[in-house]
Amino acid sequence: MTTAIVNVSLKAGVLDSQGKAVHHALDSLHFEGVSDVRVGKQIVLKLDTDNKTKAMAEVEKMCEEILANTVIEDYEIELV
């Protein structure tokens, strides 16, 4: 069994309104030293394979087809 951890985040040039809201909230609560906030999502998949090459290919296909909107989002995959 392989676990795939997929981190999805907005691309650098895309406005992150949720991140801006969190940043504003942190400022209003007097947390200092936070210059920017970006909010993303993490997806954890349990795969019924020990073949890392096959698992990576399958998860990349999942990301391209459904897990990430590749027009505005980037993703990173970690297999554990």
TORPA-4810 file (N, C-alpha, C, O; in nm, 3 decimals):
<nodes>
NODE_1_0.084_-0.118_0.000_0.000_0.000_0.000_0.089_0.124_0.000_0.191_0.130_0.069_M
NODE_2_0.048_0.222_-0.078_0.121_0.348_-0.089_0.027_0.462_-0.053_-0.090_0.461_-0.090_T
NODE_3_0.079_0.559_0.019_0.003_0.680_0.048_0.057_0.792_-0.038_0.178_0.816_-0.042_T
NODE_4_-0.032_0.861_-0.107_0.005_0.977_-0.188_-0.052_1.101_-0.121_-0.170_1.108_-0.089_A
NODE_5_0.034_1.199_-0.100_-0.008_1.327_-0.045_0.003_1.430_-0.156_0.111_1.453_-0.211_I
NODE_6_-0.110_1.491_-0.189_-0.116_1.590_-0.297_-0.145_1.725_-0.234_-0.247_1.743_-0.168_V
NODE_7_-0.054_1.820_-0.254_-0.075_1.958_-0.209_-0.108_2.044_-0.330_-0.031_2.051_-0.426_N
NODE_8_-0.223_2.109_-0.325_-0.272_2.192_-0.435_-0.273_2.337_-0.388_-0.323_2.367_-0.279_V
NODE_9_-0.217_2.426_-0.469_-0.216_2.568_-0.434_-0.238_2.651_-0.560_-0.213_2.606_-0.671_S
NODE_10_-0.287_2.774_-0.539_-0.307_2.864_-0.651_-0.172_2.903_-0.711_-0.073_2.918_-0.639_L
NODE_11_-0.169_2.920_-0.842_-0.046_2.965_-0.909_-0.012_3.105_-0.860_-0.097_3.178_-0.811_K
NODE_12_0.114_3.141_-0.874_0.168_3.265_-0.817_0.090_3.390_-0.859_0.070_3.478_-0.775_A
NODE_13_0.046_3.401_-0.982_-0.020_3.524_-1.027_-0.168_3.529_-1.000_-0.233_3.628_-1.033_G
NODE_14_-0.225_3.426_-0.940_-0.370_3.419_-0.918_-0.403_3.478_-0.781_-0.341_3.443_-0.681_V
NODE_15_-0.502_3.569_-0.778_-0.544_3.631_-0.653_-0.603_3.525_-0.560_-0.690_3.448_-0.599_L
NODE_16_-0.554_3.523_-0.438_-0.601_3.429_-0.337_-0.686_3.505_-0.236_-0.635_3.553_-0.135_D
NODE_17_-0.816_3.516_-0.264_-0.904_3.594_-0.177_-0.916_3.532_-0.038_-0.928_3.604_0.061_S
NODE_18_-0.912_3.400_-0.028_-0.917_3.335_0.102_-0.789_3.364_0.182_-0.794_3.389_0.302_Q
NODE_19_-0.677_3.361_0.114_-0.550_3.396_0.178_-0.549_3.539_0.228_-0.499_3.568_0.336_G
NODE_20_-0.604_3.630_0.146_-0.612_3.771_0.187_-0.700_3.787_0.311_-0.668_3.866_0.400_K
NODE_21_-0.812_3.713_0.317_-0.901_3.720_0.433_-0.831_3.669_0.559_-0.844_3.728_0.666_A
NODE_22_-0.757_3.559_0.546_-0.683_3.505_0.660_-0.575_3.605_0.704_-0.555_3.626_0.823_V
NODE_23_-0.506_3.665_0.608_-0.402_3.762_0.639_-0.461_3.881_0.715_-0.404_3.928_0.814_H
NODE_24_-0.575_3.929_0.668_-0.642_4.041_0.736_-0.681_4.002_0.879_-0.664_4.081_0.972_H
NODE_25_-0.734_3.881_0.896_-0.773_3.834_1.030_-0.652_3.825_1.122_-0.659_3.863_1.239_A
NODE_26_-0.540_3.775_1.070_-0.418_3.767_1.152_-0.372_3.906_1.195_-0.333_3.927_1.309_L
NODE_27_-0.378_4.001_1.100_-0.341_4.139_1.133_-0.432_4.195_1.242_-0.385_4.259_1.336_D
NODE_28_-0.562_4.172_1.230_-0.656_4.227_1.328_-0.640_4.163_1.466_-0.678_4.222_1.567_S
NODE_29_-0.584_4.042_1.470_-0.556_3.975_1.597_-0.416_4.006_1.648_-0.370_3.948_1.747_L
NODE_30_-0.348_4.098_1.580_-0.216_4.150_1.620_-0.104_4.047_1.609_-0.007_4.052_1.685_H
NODE_31_-0.116_3.953_1.515_-0.003_3.866_1.485_0.089_3.943_1.392_0.046_3.994_1.288_F
NODE_32_0.215_3.951_1.429_0.310_4.032_1.352_0.403_3.944_1.270_0.422_3.826_1.301_E
NODE_33_0.459_4.002_1.167_0.561_3.934_1.088_0.508_3.842_0.979_0.585_3.768_0.918_G
NODE_34_0.378_3.846_0.951_0.321_3.766_0.843_0.307_3.858_0.722_0.224_3.949_0.723_V
NODE_35_0.387_3.834_0.619_0.385_3.924_0.503_0.286_3.881_0.396_0.242_3.963_0.315_S
NODE_36_0.250_3.752_0.393_0.156_3.705_0.292_0.099_3.571_0.337_0.163_3.497_0.412_D
NODE_37_-0.022_3.540_0.293_-0.086_3.413_0.323_-0.144_3.357_0.194_-0.212_3.427_0.120_V
NODE_38_-0.116_3.231_0.168_-0.176_3.158_0.055_-0.244_3.035_0.114_-0.185_2.963_0.194_R
NODE_39_-0.368_3.012_0.075_-0.445_2.899_0.125_-0.457_2.796_0.013_-0.488_2.831_-0.101_V
NODE_40_-0.433_2.670_0.047_-0.444_2.562_-0.051_-0.521_2.446_0.009_-0.594_2.462_0.107_G
NODE_41_-0.503_2.331_-0.050_-0.569_2.212_0.002_-0.473_2.094_-0.006_-0.383_2.091_-0.089_K
NODE_42_-0.496_1.997_0.082_-0.416_1.876_0.083_-0.510_1.757_0.068_-0.612_1.747_0.136_Q
NODE_43_-0.474_1.668_-0.022_-0.552_1.547_-0.048_-0.463_1.427_-0.019_-0.352_1.418_-0.072_I
NODE_44_-0.510_1.335_0.065_-0.433_1.215_0.100_-0.505_1.095_0.041_-0.623_1.072_0.069_V
NODE_45_-0.432_1.020_-0.040_-0.487_0.903_-0.108_-0.416_0.777_-0.063_-0.293_0.775_-0.056_L
NODE_46_-0.491_0.674_-0.032_-0.435_0.541_-0.002_-0.450_0.458_-0.129_-0.562_0.436_-0.176_K
NODE_47_-0.340_0.411_-0.183_-0.341_0.336_-0.308_-0.303_0.190_-0.283_-0.213_0.161_-0.204_L
NODE_48_-0.372_0.101_-0.350_-0.347_-0.042_-0.333_-0.235_-0.091_-0.424_-0.253_-0.183_-0.503_D
NODE_49_-0.119_-0.028_-0.411_-0.002_-0.070_-0.487_0.124_-0.033_-0.410_0.126_0.064_-0.334_T
NODE_50_0.228_-0.110_-0.431_0.360_-0.077_-0.376_0.454_-0.028_-0.485_0.569_0.007_-0.458_D
NODE_51_0.405_-0.025_-0.609_0.483_0.019_-0.724_0.478_0.172_-0.730_0.378_0.230_-0.772_N
NODE_52_0.588_0.236_-0.688_0.592_0.382_-0.680_0.578_0.448_-0.816_0.513_0.553_-0.828_K
NODE_53_0.636_0.390_-0.919_0.625_0.447_-1.054_0.481_0.447_-1.102_0.432_0.546_-1.155_T
NODE_54_0.414_0.335_-1.082_0.273_0.323_-1.121_0.187_0.418_-1.038_0.097_0.484_-1.091_K
NODE_55_0.213_0.425_-0.909_0.137_0.513_-0.820_0.152_0.659_-0.862_0.054_0.732_-0.868_A
NODE_56_0.275_0.701_-0.890_0.299_0.840_-0.928_0.226_0.873_-1.058_0.165_0.979_-1.070_M
NODE_57_0.233_0.784_-1.155_0.165_0.807_-1.283_0.014_0.818_-1.263_-0.051_0.904_-1.323_A
NODE_58_-0.041_0.732_-1.181_-0.185_0.733_-1.157_-0.229_0.861_-1.085_-0.331_0.920_-1.120_E
NODE_59_-0.152_0.903_-0.984_-0.188_1.023_-0.910_-0.171_1.147_-0.997_-0.252_1.240_-0.988_V
NODE_60_-0.068_1.151_-1.080_-0.052_1.264_-1.174_-0.173_1.274_-1.266_-0.222_1.384_-1.292_E
NODE_61_-0.221_1.161_-1.314_-0.340_1.159_-1.400_-0.462_1.210_-1.322_-0.541_1.288_-1.376_K
NODE_62_-0.477_1.168_-1.197_-0.588_1.216_-1.113_-0.581_1.368_-1.097_-0.683_1.436_-1.107_M
NODE_63_-0.461_1.419_-1.073_-0.444_1.563_-1.055_-0.482_1.639_-1.181_-0.552_1.740_-1.175_C
NODE_64_-0.436_1.590_-1.294_-0.463_1.656_-1.422_-0.611_1.652_-1.458_-0.662_1.745_-1.520_E
NODE_65_-0.681_1.545_-1.419_-0.820_1.528_-1.460_-0.923_1.580_-1.360_-1.030_1.625_-1.400_E
NODE_66_-0.892_1.575_-1.228_-0.996_1.612_-1.132_-0.947_1.680_-1.005_-1.017_1.768_-0.953_I
NODE_67_-0.833_1.645_-0.953_-0.792_1.696_-0.821_-0.746_1.841_-0.823_-0.757_1.910_-0.722_L
NODE_68_-0.695_1.888_-0.935_-0.648_2.026_-0.945_-0.702_2.090_-1.072_-0.716_2.025_-1.175_A
NODE_69_-0.730_2.218_-1.062_-0.766_2.296_-1.181_-0.635_2.353_-1.233_-0.590_2.458_-1.188_N
NODE_70_-0.574_2.285_-1.328_-0.438_2.318_-1.370_-0.427_2.452_-1.444_-0.316_2.497_-1.472_T
NODE_71_-0.539_2.515_-1.474_-0.535_2.649_-1.533_-0.490_2.750_-1.427_-0.414_2.841_-1.457_V
NODE_72_-0.539_2.732_-1.303_-0.507_2.830_-1.198_-0.435_2.770_-1.078_-0.395_2.843_-0.987_I
NODE_73_-0.417_2.637_-1.077_-0.355_2.573_-0.961_-0.233_2.490_-1.000_-0.225_2.434_-1.110_E
NODE_74_-0.139_2.483_-0.908_-0.023_2.394_-0.916_-0.045_2.283_-0.816_-0.123_2.298_-0.722_D
NODE_75_0.025_2.171_-0.835_0.017_2.063_-0.738_0.153_1.998_-0.721_0.236_1.999_-0.812_Y
NODE_76_0.173_1.941_-0.603_0.293_1.864_-0.572_0.248_1.731_-0.515_0.152_1.725_-0.438_E
NODE_77_0.316_1.624_-0.553_0.282_1.490_-0.508_0.398_1.434_-0.427_0.514_1.441_-0.469_I
NODE_78_0.365_1.378_-0.312_0.465_1.308_-0.231_0.413_1.166_-0.204_0.300_1.149_-0.158_E
NODE_79_0.493_1.067_-0.234_0.456_0.929_-0.206_0.526_0.883_-0.078_0.647_0.901_-0.064_L
NODE_80_0.451_0.824_0.013_0.508_0.776_0.139_0.464_0.634_0.164_0.502_0.574_0.265_V
</nodes>
